[in-house]
Amino acid sequence: MTQTPTQLNALSLAVHLKRDPAEHKGDAGKVVLIGGAPGMAGALLLAGNACMHLGAGWTILEMLDPSSAHACMDHPELMIRLANMEVVNGLEHIKSDVIAIGPGLGNSTLALTSLEKALSIPKIPLVIDADAINQIASSKELLKTLQGRNQQFPGQTVLTPHPGEAAQLLKCSGAEIQSDRLGSIEKLVELTGSIVVLKGQHTLLSSPVNPITVCQEGNPGMGTGGMGDVLTGSIAAIAAQGVKHHLSLWESTEIAVQLHALAADSLVSKGVGPIGLTPSETILEMRSLLNKLL
């Protein structure tokens, strides 16, 4: 029997992110984001900008596109490296607090190796989005590895599919996902063993130990390329701070999802959108709202 969802109400948890006067960047966590294949570097930059503006102590981009793997003049705070086989195989040596993979990842051999490596690193929170989800959907071995990770380290992996990516995982159509979103997220959690965020109108969250929760906030202006990348970076940033500030990956995901939607609504209330609402504007509004909560 399909669950009746509860309403997402997570922003009171954001108080855990309030910083003591003596805190330093190490207390705010180190995030590694992997993606940005040729032609898709913007996706990783959006995720990185969200991660940085939402408070991660370090934001490191492993960029697959050689022509984009250089300093970003608009945001020199981002640490951008060219991802190659040597870098990817040494990911565990970075000692990151959170890894996020998928924005603009593509489906190259290097992309596949990056995902395999990310799944193999134990214990730390892992955010999986976009092309990384599609890679898992097309590979029984990757799915088995994901399931094994969640059995060994429960509550440490979150998937953030939109309906099309969810359909790839469940071997059905996007229309079928949308016609039964509650049933679909139950199947996604059962299949993957992960925390799952099923994006779309009234985004749903669930996990093997958390009932379905629905985010009532949000608006059609969020239906634009890059909004999902912003959510990925936001989850990673809050989860990285949560490592030392006593927030679980589930709680960090709840905060990020609701803050993301509220920021979009806040901008629309000010006359910014819904048509033409951009992910970059949403990042800055999320930062403003978060700081008002602390």
Secondary structure, 3 states (H helix, E strand, C coil): CCCCCEECCCHHHHHHHCCCCCCCHHHHCEEEEEECCCCCHHHHHHHHHHHHHCCCCEEEEEECCHHHCCCCCCCCCCEEEECCHHHHHCHHHHCCCEEEECCCCCCCHHHHHHHHHHHHCCCCCEEECHHHHHHHHCCHHHHHHHHHHHHHCCCCEEECCCHHHHHHHHCCCHHHHHHCHHHHHHHHHHHHCCEEEECCCCCEEECCCCCCEECCCCCHHHCCCCHHHHHHHHHHHHHHHHHHHCCCHHHHHHHHHHHHHHHHHHHHHCCCCCCCCCHHHHHHHHHHHHHHHC
